[in-house]
């Protein structure tokens, strides 16, 4: 018989104890305990509970083939970064080059050769020549690793958001050579505001937070026998490096672009200034499976307006 709130929690936990799958049972019981304690700690009112349920439902309703509000919310609450850190560091708390998957990874990026350009249509932005190195925990090169690349343009749009960009623009899949190396040409990305037309925007406005992500390039490193690694390399000169709305920036992932004003570029058709960027990724043995992609195609209609929220606190 349930006579008080503690009885209620015990009753729900008792039902969950019958779950056959051991791992699912552990997760479910932990979720029940923390959710019930959250309600008690916040003294959640019935109106607030309805509002919270509405926000969760809205996240699902706004999730489409080209936008994932659920992943956006998880990042804006630091949950994505926390899951990444807990699953990619050990007791020594050594730095990792693993990072957030983010809501913009698409499967099926075109296979490309080292040195190719991932720019497939006219795209604003200064030329960048990138070299990435993939190594194991002992510093040995990892050959034959597949590396997916994707990024926003110099205007702050991913191709799936922008009909003006060719399909799969600024996306490509490379394979590391015997030295564990990939190389490609792109444009220097810009920081961009995350969408704020849904529950995530409501939450950020309530906190007085801005909605900017610092400029970055995404890398997905995959090789059988090694733990699949999502990563992002952030621009050291971005003004929002320390206040990323998705809490993704770590010291191991700050990239340093080198500006070249007079040096000849690797491609002869480049005139004017260009940049170079090098970064090393360390992968370890583990689960080599790939998660479902959060988006699967391009958005319909015009590209969205980039709404920038100004931080309302020092």
N, C-alpha and C positions, 0 to 999 in steps of 0.2 A: 504494500500500500504506500502510495506517495503522499507524504504529509507536509514536506517542505522542499526547498530548492536543492538541498544536498541529497535528499532521497531521489529527486528527479535525475540528477547527474549519475548517481549510482545505478539507477535503473537503465539508463541509456548505455552506460559502460558495460553492464551485465549482458545486454543484448548484443553489443559489439563483440563480446568475448567469444561468441559462437562462430565468428568468421573463420573459415577453414584456412585461408591463405595467411600464413604467419606474418609476412611482411605487411600485407594489407591490414591485418588486424592491428599491428603495432601503429601504423599510420593513422588508422581510423580512431583508435582509442586516444592517441595523443591529440588529434584534432578535436575530439569531443571535449576532453579536459580543458584545452586551451580556449575553445570557443565559449564554453560555459563560464570559465573564469573571466574571459573578456567581458561577457555580459554583466557579470557581477561587479567587476572592477569599474566599468564605465557607468554602471547603474542605467543601462540602456532603457529608454522609455519605449512604449509601444509605437509611438509615432516615429521615433528614430529608427526602430527596427524595420518598419515599413519603408522608410527612406533608404536604408541600407540595402534591403532586398531589391528595391527598385534600381539602385545604382548597379548592383551585380547583374540584374537582368539586362540593363541598358548596355553594359559592356559586351554581353553576348549579342545583342541586337545590332550593335555597331560593327561587329566583326564580320568582315567580308573577305573575298579572295585577294584583295589588295590592301587591307588594313586589319590589324589585330589589336583591338582595344584592351583585351585581357592581358596580353603580353606587355602592352604599354603601361597598364596599371601596375603590374608586378614590378616592372623596372622603376617606376616613379616612387614606389614604396621601399625600394632597396631589396626586395625579395629576390629578384633575379641575381643581383650581385652577391647576395649572401649564399644562395644555393651554389653559385659558381665557386666562391671561395671555399666553402665547406667540402666541396667535392674535388678540389684541385690543389689543396695544400695538405701537408702532413703535420705531424706534431712539432716539427722544426719551424713551422710557419714560413718556410722558404717562399720567395715570390714566385708567382706563376705567370705565364703568358696567356693562360686561358682567360676568357672574358665572356661578356654577354652574347648570346646568339642574336638578340634584337628581333624586331618584328618585320624585317625587310629581306630576309633570306629567301630566295627562290631556287628550287631545284632546276636542273637542266641548263645551267650556264654553258655557253659554247666552249668546246675544247680548243685550247690555243697553244702555240709554241712560245718558248722563252723568247722575250724580246718583242712580242706582238703588242699592239695597242688595244686596250679595251674600249676605246672611244669609237662608237659606231655611228654617231650622228653629230652634227654641229653642236658643241657643248662648251659653254663659257668656262674659263678656268686656265691658269697657267700650266704649261707642260710639266709633268713630273715623271721621272724615271725611277722605278722602284726595284730594289733587289731584296728578296726575302730568303732567309736561311732557315732550314728546318734541321734541328739536331736532337739527339736523344739525351738522356739525363747525364751521360758521361761526356757529352760534348762532341760525339761522333756524328757526322752528317747522315741524314736519313734520305736515301734515294728512293725514287718511285712513289713519293707521297703525292696525293692529289690535293691541290690547294684552290679552293673556290675564292674568288675576289668579288666584292661588291661595294659600292659607295654612292654617296650623293654627289650631285654635280656642284659646280662652283656657285650655282644659284640656290642650293639647298634642297633639291628634289631628287629622289630616287626615280629610276625610269618607270617603275610601276605606277607612280603618282602622276606622271607627266606624259601626255600624248605626244608632245613635241619631240620627245626622245625616242629613238629607235628601240624596238623590243630588245631587251637584254643589254642596252647601252650601259657602260661602266660596270659590266659583269663579265667574268671569264673564269675558266678552269685551267690551271696549269699543273704540270708534273715536275717534281724536283729532279734535277740531274744527279750525277754521281757525287757531286759536291754538296748535295742537299739544297740546291739553289733554284729559285725561280726569278724571272725578271720580266717586267712589263712596263708599258707606257700608259699614262693616264693624265688626268688634270688634277690640279690641287683642289681637294674638296673644301667646302665651307662648312662652318657650323650651321645648324638649322633648328628651328623650333619644332617640338613635337606637337601633334594635333591637340587642340584644346576644345573641340566641339562636343565633348562627351563628359562622362564622369571624371576622367583624369583631369580635364580642364577645370571642372568645378572644384576638385580637391586642391589643385595648385593655387587657384585664386583664393581659396579659403585660408591657405597657409602664407599667402603673400610671396610665393616663389615665382621665379622665372621658369620658362619652359625650353631653355636652350640646351642643345647637345653640342659639345665641342667638336670641331672637325675631326674626322677619322676615316680610315679605310678598314673594311672588314676582311678577315681571313678565316677560312675554314680548312683545317688541315686534317686529312683523312688517309690512313693507311692500315690495312689489316694487321691486327696484333697490337696496335697502339690505340690509346684512348683518343677518340675524336675530340679535336680541340677547335672551339670557336674563339676568335680573338678580334680585337680592334686596336689599331695603332692610332693614337691621338696626336694631334699637332701641338708641339710645345709652345707655339706662339698664340694659341687660341685664348681669348680673354675669359672664357668660361671653363677653363681646364679644372679649376678647383671647386666649381659649383655645378657640375654636370647634373642635369635633372634626373638622369637615370643612375647616378652613383657608380658609373662604370670605370672611371679613370684610376689606374694604379701606376705606381712608379715604373714598373716593368714594361708598361705599354705606352710610354710617352716617346713619340718619334720626333727626331730632329731633322727637319728639312734643311738642306744646304742649297742656298741660292747661288746660281752661276750667271754672272753677267757677261763674261767674255769667253769663258771656256766653250769649246765646240761641244754640241750636244751629241749623244749617241745616235740620234737620227739626224740626217743632214737637212731635213726640211724645217727644222726649228729655227726661227729667228727671234732674237730678243732673249730676255731672261728665261731661265728654266731652273727646275729644282731636282735634286736627287734625294732619295730616302732609302736607308738600309735598316733592316730590323731582323732579329733572330728570334725564332720560336722554339721552345723546348717541349717535346712530347714524351710521354711515358707509356709503358705497356698498360693495356686496359681494354675497356669496352669500345670496340670500333664501330658500333652501330650508329646510324644517323637518325635523328628525330624527324618527325613530320615537319615539313616547311610551314612556317606561320602564314605565308601568303602563296598564292598559286598563279597569279596573273596580274594584268594591268587594270587600272581603274577605268570606269566609264566616265565620259564627260570631260570637262575642263579640269586642269590641275588645281588643287586646292589653294586657297589663299594662305599665305604664311603669316599666321597671327603670332606676334611676339608679346609675351607678358613681361612686364618690368617687375623686378624684385621690389617688394615694398618694405624691405628691412635692410639694415646695414650689412 
